[in-house]
Amino acid sequence: MEKQIFVYQKLISELELKIKNGTYRIGEKLPSIRSLHRKMNVSISTVYKAYVELESMGLVEARPKSGYFINSKPVMELPEMVKNEPVIREINFSSIVIAALKDLNDPNMLHLGSSTTSHELLPVKHLTRIIKKINAEKMKSLISYSLIDGDPELKRQLTLHFIGSMESLNLDDIVITNGCMEALTISLILLAEKGDTILIESPTHFGFLQLLKGLGLNVVEVPVDPLTGIDLDEFQKILNLKKINACLLMSNFQNPTGALMPDENKRKLVTIATEHHVPIIEDNLLSELYYDGIRPSSLKKYDTNNNVISCSSFSKTIAPGFRIGWLVSPKKFKDKILSIKSGISISSPSLNQHILAEFLKSGAYDRFMRNLRGRLKKQSLMIAHAVQQYFPKGTRVSVPKGGSLLWIQLPSQISGMELYKTARKKNISIIPGEVCSSSRRFKNYIRLGCGSVYNQDVEQGIKILGQSIS
């Protein structure tokens, strides 16, 4: 009996080591129980027990009638949640942010930090077919201004698409915008004035900080857990202590951590904000990019008191350059939203709205998204595995359940900003963690994107990053 226990534990240790050091690759099938039983000359029950134990550890997954496979989630520790004092701050932007934004559009750069989905993964052929079907008579209407609140057919298709996610949604709740960023801008102008304070996540999308600074708004940060999202206890404390005019939050695959808030946390969050009469602006941009299961619910789903404005777009899924987004708001804000929208951009492009409405109506969107989610999941796992292989010991990586970003905590002595500068000299662009916080925290963090097709160039770029750290 003691010998059996020893063999069982030894087998677990050996397989665990081979999984963690990358000998077994992500998604690779383990030897069958019978083949390992014959090869090692141990009982079937010993091999089976070892596999079950590895499964309970999260290292392998059993697939019915197929066997055991290396778990799709690399064996890494999640980055830490960084606590901070809830201090109201003005936003100070460094030249690094502007340089990082320029890098994202430089064709000579290997874009490892970008959250953009590669055109190779987008439905180019289908969109081209739709464009070719537009006749001259139809084009006459499409080169004119659209209605301020957007194309009625696109709004109808969005309403149908969100069945089950926003039960009470109707056409009048939707305003089409020029991308998600315009939707967020309109919402902030609606709810806050220069000098007011907005509660944001820490870390957050550096684009939010740029927008908030441009509007003359101050911020207070609430920490984010890379797995479950914002710390609700800290959220409650801040609302008890500070005058907050609005919250700007991402509950689904948060940028940059990839955190996905559990539904119960979402419900509590909306309840707490409503009790304090603090409206929520939700960036729901990445919710369509869930890897498995069903689309996660939005904060708007739990809004029973008209306290949440939900914003999104097609920029990460279908067509970034079309700049078509939308916001879903309480009816009480509709007239003011339309007034702000008309003052900013008059309307959104008619042609682009028509193309996207036809794409949704064709039924191709759901088929396309199933393929895109699978590709992004595979790419995120491959990039995470490459980080695990090439980065130094002590690196911690978030491997989210959706989206297209990896949040990486480097060993404490490594500066993400210095790595960014070094990488830039080698024509590699990443996002240093420092720019994801108004308090300039996350000095040993970086953000990597997974929207580009994984190839030798990407792997080599990650290898160069790792060598630059070592």
C-alpha positions as CSV (number, residue, x, y, z in Angstrom):
1,M,0.0,0.0,0.0
2,E,2.8,2.4,0.9
3,K,4.5,1.6,-2.4
4,Q,1.3,2.4,-4.3
5,I,0.9,5.7,-2.5
6,F,4.6,6.5,-3.4
7,V,4.1,5.7,-7.1
8,Y,0.9,7.7,-7.2
9,Q,2.5,10.8,-5.7
10,K,5.6,10.4,-7.8
11,L,3.5,10.3,-10.9
12,I,1.7,13.4,-9.9
13,S,4.9,15.3,-9.2
14,E,6.4,14.3,-12.5
15,L,3.4,15.3,-14.6
16,E,3.0,18.5,-12.6
17,L,6.6,19.5,-13.3
18,K,6.3,18.7,-17.0
19,I,3.1,20.8,-17.2
20,K,4.5,23.8,-15.4
21,N,7.8,23.8,-17.3
22,G,6.1,23.7,-20.6
23,T,7.1,20.2,-21.6
24,Y,3.4,19.5,-22.1
25,R,1.9,22.3,-24.1
26,I,-1.5,24.0,-23.5
27,G,-4.3,21.8,-24.9
28,E,-2.0,18.8,-25.5
29,K,-3.5,15.4,-24.7
30,L,-1.9,13.3,-22.0
31,P,-1.2,9.6,-22.6
32,S,-4.2,7.5,-22.1
33,I,-4.7,5.8,-18.8
34,R,-4.1,2.3,-20.3
35,S,-1.0,3.3,-22.2
36,L,0.6,4.9,-19.1
37,H,-0.5,1.9,-17.1
38,R,1.4,-0.4,-19.5
39,K,4.4,1.9,-19.9
40,M,5.0,2.5,-16.2
41,N,3.8,-1.0,-15.1
42,V,1.5,0.5,-12.5
43,S,-2.2,-0.2,-11.9
44,I,-4.9,1.6,-13.9
45,S,-6.3,2.9,-10.6
46,T,-3.0,4.5,-9.7
47,V,-2.9,6.4,-13.1
48,Y,-6.6,7.3,-12.8
49,K,-6.2,8.6,-9.3
50,A,-3.2,10.8,-10.4
51,Y,-5.1,12.2,-13.3
52,V,-8.1,13.0,-11.1
53,E,-5.8,14.8,-8.6
54,L,-4.2,16.8,-11.4
55,E,-7.7,17.7,-12.6
56,S,-8.6,18.9,-9.1
57,M,-5.5,21.1,-9.1
58,G,-6.6,22.7,-12.3
59,L,-3.7,21.4,-14.3
60,V,-5.6,19.1,-16.6
61,E,-9.2,18.8,-17.8
62,A,-11.1,15.7,-18.7
63,R,-13.0,15.6,-22.0
64,P,-15.8,13.0,-22.4
65,K,-14.7,10.1,-24.6
66,S,-11.5,11.9,-25.5
67,G,-9.2,11.6,-22.4
68,Y,-7.3,14.1,-20.3
69,F,-5.8,17.3,-21.7
70,I,-3.5,20.0,-20.4
71,N,-5.8,22.7,-19.0
72,S,-6.4,25.6,-21.3
73,K,-5.3,28.0,-18.5
74,P,-1.5,28.2,-18.0
75,V,-0.2,27.5,-14.6
76,M,0.5,31.0,-13.3
77,E,-0.3,33.1,-10.4
78,L,-2.6,36.0,-11.0
79,P,-1.2,39.5,-10.6
80,E,-1.8,41.1,-7.2
81,M,-4.6,43.5,-6.4
82,V,-2.9,46.8,-5.6
83,K,-4.6,48.7,-2.7
84,N,-4.4,52.5,-2.6
85,E,-5.7,55.4,-0.6
86,P,-8.9,56.8,-2.0
87,V,-7.5,60.2,-2.8
88,I,-9.1,62.6,-5.2
89,R,-6.6,63.5,-7.9
90,E,-6.2,65.6,-11.0
91,I,-4.9,63.6,-13.9
92,N,-1.4,64.4,-15.0
93,F,-0.5,62.9,-18.4
94,S,3.1,62.2,-19.3
95,S,4.6,62.3,-22.8
96,I,4.9,58.5,-22.6
97,V,1.1,58.2,-23.0
98,I,1.2,60.2,-26.3
99,A,4.2,58.2,-27.5
100,A,2.4,54.9,-26.6
101,L,-0.7,56.0,-28.6
102,K,1.5,56.9,-31.6
103,D,3.2,53.5,-31.4
104,L,-0.2,51.7,-31.8
105,N,-0.5,53.2,-35.3
106,D,3.1,52.8,-36.4
107,P,3.2,50.2,-39.2
108,N,6.9,49.6,-38.4
109,M,6.1,48.5,-34.9
110,L,5.2,45.0,-33.7
111,H,2.1,45.8,-31.8
112,L,2.2,43.6,-28.7
113,G,0.3,46.0,-26.5
114,S,-2.7,46.9,-28.7
115,S,-6.2,45.8,-27.9
116,T,-7.3,46.0,-31.5
117,T,-8.4,42.9,-33.3
118,S,-6.3,42.1,-36.4
119,H,-8.0,42.7,-39.8
120,E,-7.1,39.1,-40.6
121,L,-9.7,38.0,-38.1
122,L,-12.5,40.4,-39.2
123,P,-15.4,39.6,-41.6
124,V,-13.9,41.5,-44.5
125,K,-15.4,39.3,-47.3
126,H,-18.9,39.4,-45.9
127,L,-18.8,43.2,-45.4
128,T,-17.5,43.6,-48.9
129,R,-20.5,41.6,-50.3
130,I,-22.9,43.9,-48.4
131,I,-21.2,47.0,-49.8
132,K,-21.4,45.6,-53.4
133,K,-25.1,45.1,-53.1
134,I,-25.8,48.8,-52.5
135,N,-27.3,50.4,-55.6
136,A,-27.1,54.0,-56.6
137,E,-30.6,54.8,-55.4
138,K,-29.8,53.4,-51.9
139,M,-26.5,55.2,-51.9
140,K,-28.3,58.6,-52.2
141,S,-29.8,58.1,-48.8
142,L,-26.7,56.7,-47.3
143,I,-24.5,59.7,-48.1
144,S,-26.9,62.0,-46.2
145,Y,-26.9,62.6,-42.5
146,S,-28.6,59.9,-40.4
147,L,-31.0,60.6,-37.6
148,I,-29.3,62.0,-34.5
149,D,-30.1,58.8,-32.5
150,G,-29.1,56.5,-35.3
151,D,-30.3,54.2,-38.1
152,P,-33.7,52.6,-37.0
153,E,-32.8,49.2,-38.5
154,L,-29.4,49.1,-36.7
155,K,-31.2,49.9,-33.5
156,R,-33.8,47.2,-34.1
157,Q,-31.1,44.6,-34.8
158,L,-29.2,45.6,-31.6
159,T,-32.5,45.3,-29.6
160,L,-33.0,41.8,-31.0
161,H,-29.3,40.9,-30.3
162,F,-29.6,41.8,-26.7
163,I,-32.6,39.6,-25.9
164,G,-31.9,37.9,-22.6
165,S,-29.2,40.4,-21.7
166,M,-31.2,43.6,-21.2
167,E,-34.8,42.4,-20.9
168,S,-36.5,45.8,-20.9
169,L,-34.5,47.2,-23.8
170,N,-36.4,48.9,-26.7
171,L,-35.4,51.0,-29.7
172,D,-35.9,54.4,-27.9
173,D,-33.3,53.4,-25.3
174,I,-30.5,53.2,-27.8
175,V,-28.5,56.1,-29.3
176,I,-25.9,55.3,-32.0
177,T,-22.6,57.0,-31.5
178,N,-19.2,57.3,-33.2
179,G,-17.6,54.5,-31.3
180,C,-17.7,53.6,-27.6
181,M,-15.5,56.5,-26.7
182,E,-18.1,59.1,-28.0
183,A,-20.7,57.2,-26.0
184,L,-18.6,57.5,-22.8
185,T,-17.9,61.2,-23.6
186,I,-21.6,62.0,-24.0
187,S,-22.3,60.2,-20.7
188,L,-19.6,62.1,-18.8
189,I,-20.7,65.5,-20.1
190,L,-24.3,64.5,-19.1
191,L,-23.4,63.6,-15.6
192,A,-20.5,65.8,-14.6
193,E,-19.0,69.2,-14.9
194,K,-15.4,70.4,-14.9
195,G,-13.9,69.9,-11.4
196,D,-16.3,67.1,-10.5
197,T,-15.0,63.7,-9.3
198,I,-15.4,60.4,-11.2
199,L,-14.8,57.0,-9.5
200,I,-12.6,54.8,-11.8
201,E,-11.0,51.4,-11.5
202,S,-7.4,50.9,-10.6
203,P,-5.8,49.9,-13.0
204,T,-8.0,51.3,-15.8
205,H,-7.9,51.8,-19.5
206,F,-5.4,54.6,-20.2
207,G,-7.8,56.0,-22.8
208,F,-10.3,56.8,-20.0
209,L,-7.7,58.9,-18.2
210,Q,-7.0,60.8,-21.4
211,L,-10.7,61.5,-21.8
212,L,-11.3,62.5,-18.2
213,K,-8.4,64.9,-18.3
214,G,-9.7,66.4,-21.4
215,L,-13.0,67.1,-19.7
216,G,-11.3,68.6,-16.7
217,L,-12.6,65.9,-14.3
218,N,-10.9,64.6,-11.2
219,V,-10.7,60.9,-10.3
220,V,-10.7,58.6,-7.3
221,E,-9.5,55.1,-7.7
222,V,-11.0,51.8,-6.4
223,P,-8.7,48.7,-6.6
224,V,-9.5,45.8,-9.0
225,D,-8.9,42.1,-8.4
226,P,-7.7,40.5,-11.7
227,L,-10.2,37.7,-11.3
228,T,-13.4,39.2,-9.9
229,G,-13.2,42.9,-10.6
230,I,-13.5,45.9,-8.3
231,D,-13.3,45.5,-4.5
232,L,-16.8,46.1,-3.3
233,D,-15.8,46.9,0.3
234,E,-13.5,49.6,-0.9
235,F,-16.2,50.8,-3.3
236,Q,-18.6,51.1,-0.4
237,K,-16.1,53.0,1.7
238,I,-15.3,55.5,-1.0
239,L,-19.0,56.3,-1.6
240,N,-19.4,56.8,2.1
241,L,-16.5,59.2,2.3
242,K,-16.4,61.1,-0.9
243,K,-18.7,63.1,-3.1
244,I,-18.7,61.1,-6.4
245,N,-20.6,62.5,-9.4
246,A,-20.4,59.2,-11.4
247,C,-18.6,55.9,-11.8
248,L,-16.8,54.8,-15.0
249,L,-16.5,51.0,-14.8
250,M,-15.9,47.8,-16.9
251,S,-17.5,44.7,-15.3
252,N,-16.8,42.3,-18.2
253,F,-13.2,41.5,-19.1
254,Q,-11.9,44.7,-17.6
255,N,-9.2,46.7,-19.4
256,P,-6.4,46.0,-18.6
257,T,-6.8,43.1,-16.1
258,G,-9.4,41.0,-17.9
259,A,-11.4,40.7,-14.7
260,L,-15.0,39.3,-15.0
261,M,-17.3,40.4,-12.1
262,P,-19.5,37.6,-10.9
263,D,-23.2,38.3,-11.3
264,E,-23.8,38.7,-7.6
265,N,-21.1,41.3,-7.4
266,K,-22.6,43.2,-10.3
267,R,-26.0,43.2,-8.5
268,K,-24.4,44.4,-5.3
269,L,-22.4,47.1,-7.1
270,V,-25.5,48.5,-8.8
271,T,-27.4,48.4,-5.5
272,I,-24.6,50.2,-3.6
273,A,-24.3,53.0,-6.2
274,T,-28.1,53.4,-6.4
275,E,-28.4,53.7,-2.6
276,H,-25.8,56.5,-2.8
277,H,-27.5,58.2,-5.8
278,V,-24.3,57.8,-7.8
279,P,-24.9,57.0,-11.5
280,I,-22.8,54.4,-13.3
281,I,-21.3,54.7,-16.8
282,E,-20.6,51.1,-18.0
283,D,-18.1,50.4,-20.7
284,N,-19.5,47.1,-22.0
285,L,-17.2,47.0,-25.0
286,L,-15.6,43.5,-24.5
287,S,-18.6,41.6,-23.2
288,E,-19.1,39.9,-26.7
289,L,-15.6,38.4,-26.5
290,Y,-16.4,35.7,-23.9
291,Y,-14.5,32.5,-24.6
292,D,-16.9,29.9,-23.3
293,G,-20.5,29.6,-22.1
294,I,-22.9,32.5,-22.6
295,R,-22.4,36.3,-22.9
296,P,-21.9,37.8,-19.4
297,S,-24.6,40.1,-18.1
298,S,-24.1,43.8,-18.1
299,L,-24.5,46.1,-15.1
300,K,-27.6,47.5,-16.9
301,K,-29.4,44.2,-16.4
302,Y,-29.5,44.9,-12.6
303,D,-30.5,48.5,-13.0
304,T,-34.1,48.8,-11.7
305,N,-33.8,52.5,-10.8
306,N,-32.6,54.1,-14.1
307,N,-29.1,54.6,-12.7
308,V,-26.9,52.9,-15.3
309,I,-25.8,54.1,-18.8
310,S,-24.3,51.2,-20.8
311,C,-21.9,51.9,-23.7
312,S,-20.4,49.7,-26.3
313,S,-19.4,49.4,-30.0
314,F,-18.4,47.1,-32.8
315,S,-14.8,48.3,-32.7
316,K,-13.4,45.1,-31.1
317,T,-15.5,42.7,-33.0
318,I,-16.5,43.7,-36.6
319,A,-15.0,46.9,-37.8
320,P,-12.8,49.2,-35.8
321,G,-12.6,51.8,-38.6
322,F,-16.4,52.1,-39.0
323,R,-16.5,53.9,-35.6
324,I,-20.0,52.7,-34.8
325,G,-21.0,52.4,-31.1
326,W,-24.0,53.0,-29.0
327,L,-25.3,53.8,-25.5
328,V,-28.3,52.5,-23.7
329,S,-29.6,55.1,-21.2
330,P,-32.6,55.8,-19.0
331,K,-35.4,57.6,-20.8
332,K,-35.0,60.6,-18.5
333,F,-31.7,61.4,-20.1
334,K,-32.7,60.9,-23.7
335,D,-33.3,64.6,-24.8
336,K,-30.2,65.9,-23.2
337,I,-28.1,63.0,-24.7
338,L,-29.4,63.9,-28.1
339,S,-28.6,67.5,-27.5
340,I,-25.0,66.7,-26.5
341,K,-24.7,64.2,-29.4
342,S,-25.8,66.8,-32.0
343,G,-23.3,69.3,-30.6
344,I,-20.4,66.9,-30.8
345,S,-20.9,65.1,-34.1
346,I,-24.4,65.8,-35.4
347,S,-24.9,62.1,-36.3
348,S,-23.0,58.9,-37.1
349,P,-22.0,57.7,-40.6
350,S,-25.1,56.4,-42.4
351,L,-23.3,54.1,-44.7
352,N,-21.5,52.3,-41.9
353,Q,-24.6,51.9,-39.9
354,H,-26.4,50.4,-42.9
355,I,-23.6,47.9,-43.5
356,L,-23.6,46.8,-39.9
357,A,-27.4,46.5,-39.7
358,E,-27.3,44.3,-42.8
359,F,-24.5,42.2,-41.3
360,L,-26.5,41.6,-38.1
361,K,-29.7,40.9,-40.1
362,S,-28.0,38.3,-42.3
363,G,-27.4,36.1,-39.2
364,A,-23.7,36.0,-40.0
365,Y,-22.7,37.9,-36.9
366,D,-23.3,35.0,-34.5
367,R,-21.4,32.5,-36.7
368,F,-18.5,35.0,-37.1
369,M,-18.4,35.7,-33.4
370,R,-18.2,32.0,-32.5
371,N,-15.1,31.7,-34.7
372,L,-13.5,35.0,-33.4
373,R,-14.0,34.0,-29.8
374,G,-12.2,30.7,-30.4
375,R,-9.4,32.4,-32.2
376,L,-8.9,35.0,-29.4
377,K,-9.0,32.3,-26.7
378,K,-6.4,30.3,-28.5
379,Q,-4.2,33.4,-29.1
380,S,-4.4,34.6,-25.5
381,L,-3.4,31.1,-24.2
382,M,-0.5,30.9,-26.7
383,I,0.8,34.4,-25.7
384,A,0.4,33.6,-22.0
385,H,2.3,30.4,-22.6
386,A,5.1,32.3,-24.4
387,V,5.3,34.7,-21.5
388,Q,5.5,31.8,-19.1
389,Q,8.3,30.3,-21.3
390,Y,10.4,33.4,-21.9
391,F,9.8,35.8,-19.0
392,P,11.8,35.5,-15.8
393,K,10.6,33.6,-12.7
394,G,8.3,35.6,-10.6
395,T,6.2,36.9,-13.5
396,R,2.5,36.7,-12.9
397,V,-0.1,36.8,-15.6
398,S,-3.9,37.1,-15.8
399,V,-5.4,34.7,-18.3
400,P,-9.0,36.0,-18.6
401,K,-12.1,34.2,-19.7
402,G,-12.7,36.7,-22.5
403,G,-11.5,39.9,-24.1
404,S,-8.1,40.3,-25.8
405,L,-5.7,41.5,-23.1
406,L,-3.2,40.0,-20.7
407,W,-2.2,42.0,-17.5
408,I,1.3,41.0,-16.5
409,Q,3.0,41.7,-13.2
410,L,6.8,41.6,-13.6
411,P,9.2,40.8,-10.7
412,S,9.2,43.7,-8.3
413,Q,12.6,45.0,-9.3
414,I,11.6,45.3,-13.0
415,S,10.2,48.6,-14.4
416,G,7.5,48.3,-16.9
417,M,8.3,51.8,-18.1
418,E,11.9,50.9,-18.7
419,L,10.9,47.7,-20.5
420,Y,8.6,49.8,-22.7
421,K,11.4,52.1,-23.6
422,T,13.8,49.3,-24.4
423,A,11.2,47.5,-26.4
424,R,10.4,50.6,-28.4
425,K,14.0,50.9,-29.5
426,K,13.6,47.4,-30.9
427,N,10.3,48.3,-32.7
428,I,8.1,46.5,-30.3
429,S,5.2,48.4,-28.7
430,I,3.7,47.4,-25.3
431,I,1.7,49.4,-22.7
432,P,3.5,50.1,-19.4
433,G,1.3,49.6,-16.4
434,E,2.1,53.1,-15.1
435,V,-0.1,54.8,-17.6
436,C,-3.1,52.7,-16.4
437,S,-3.5,54.7,-13.2
438,S,-3.8,58.4,-12.3
439,S,-1.6,57.7,-9.3
440,R,1.2,56.2,-11.5
441,R,1.0,52.8,-9.7
442,F,1.7,49.5,-11.3
443,K,5.4,50.4,-12.0
444,N,6.3,46.7,-12.5
445,Y,3.3,45.9,-14.8
446,I,2.7,45.8,-18.5
447,R,-0.3,45.1,-20.7
448,L,-0.1,42.8,-23.8
449,G,-2.8,42.4,-26.4
450,C,-3.9,39.2,-28.0
451,G,-5.8,40.5,-31.0
452,S,-3.1,39.8,-33.5
453,V,-2.7,36.4,-35.2
454,Y,-0.1,34.4,-33.2
455,N,2.9,33.8,-35.5
456,Q,6.7,33.6,-35.4
457,D,7.0,37.4,-35.2
458,V,4.8,37.6,-32.2
459,E,6.6,34.7,-30.4
460,Q,10.0,36.3,-31.3
461,G,8.8,39.7,-29.9
462,I,7.8,38.1,-26.6
463,K,11.1,36.3,-26.5
464,I,12.9,39.6,-27.0
465,L,10.8,41.2,-24.2
466,G,11.8,38.3,-21.9
467,Q,15.5,38.6,-22.8
468,S,15.3,42.4,-22.2
469,I,14.1,41.7,-18.6
470,S,16.6,38.9,-17.8
